[in-house]
């Protein structure tokens, strides 16, 4: 896998997490009975987003046409891709 391809997947995940953050922030205003849970979830998602942005910053320093396997172990890459897949599959409206 090329660095460019991983960056595309990462960008899609970042967009999905940003949507989920906004959704949770809006839902926090719906009811005083559930506002804490949605606010807490938005905070947790913001922490995930911060981590994703750090990973993106690291990847943008690499040559986009270089193989990711040259920089990360296969195990690290598999775990990272699994995390990105889980974050992308989460529906923002379901939070």
C-alpha positions in Angstrom: 0.0 0.0 0.0 1.3 3.4 -0.9 1.4 6.3 1.6 -1.0 8.2 -0.7 -3.6 5.5 -0.4 -3.3 5.4 3.4 -3.7 9.1 3.5 -6.9 8.9 1.5 -8.3 6.4 3.9 -7.2 8.5 6.8 -8.8 11.6 5.4 -12.1 9.8 5.0 -11.9 8.7 8.6 -11.1 12.2 9.8 -14.2 13.5 8.0 -16.4 10.8 9.5 -15.1 11.6 13.0 -15.7 15.3 12.5 -19.3 14.7 11.5 -19.8 12.5 14.5 -18.4 15.2 16.8 -20.8 17.8 15.4 -23.7 15.3 15.7 -22.9 14.6 19.3 -22.5 18.3 20.1 -25.9 19.0 18.6 -27.6 16.1 20.4 -26.2 17.4 23.7 -28.5 20.3 23.3 -31.6 18.2 22.8 -32.3 17.2 26.4 -30.8 17.8 29.8 -31.2 14.1 30.6 -28.8 13.0 27.8 -26.6 16.0 27.4 -23.8 14.6 29.6 -23.5 11.4 27.5 -23.4 13.2 24.2 -20.9 15.8 25.5 -18.7 13.1 26.9 -18.8 11.2 23.5 -17.9 14.4 21.6 -14.9 14.9 23.9 -13.8 11.3 23.3 -14.2 11.7 19.6 -12.2 14.9 19.7 -9.4 13.0 21.4 -9.6 10.4 18.6 -9.5 13.1 16.0 -6.5 14.7 17.6 -4.7 11.4 17.3 -5.7 10.9 13.7 -4.5 14.4 12.9 -1.1 13.6 14.4 -0.9 10.4 12.3 -1.8 12.4 9.2 0.9 14.9 10.0 3.4 12.1 10.3 2.3 10.5 7.0 2.4 13.8 5.1 6.1 14.0 5.8 6.6 10.8 3.9 6.9 10.4 0.1 3.3 9.8 -1.2 4.5 7.1 -3.7 6.6 5.2 -1.1 5.3 1.9 0.3 3.9 2.2 3.8 5.5 -1.1 4.7 8.9 0.6 4.4 8.1 2.7 7.4 5.8 0.6 9.6 5.6 -3.1 10.4 2.9 -5.2 8.9 1.3 -5.6 12.4 1.2 -1.9 13.1 -0.3 -1.2 9.7 -3.0 -3.9 10.1 -4.0 -2.5 13.5 -4.1 1.0 12.2 -6.3 0.0 9.2 -8.6 -1.9 11.5 -9.0 1.2 13.7 -9.7 3.4 10.7 -12.3 0.9 9.5 -14.1 0.9 12.9 -14.1 4.6 13.1 -15.5 4.9 9.5 -18.3 2.4 10.0 -19.7 4.2 13.0 -22.7 6.2 12.0 -22.7 9.8 13.3 -26.4 9.8 13.9 -26.2 6.7 16.0 -24.0 8.2 18.7 
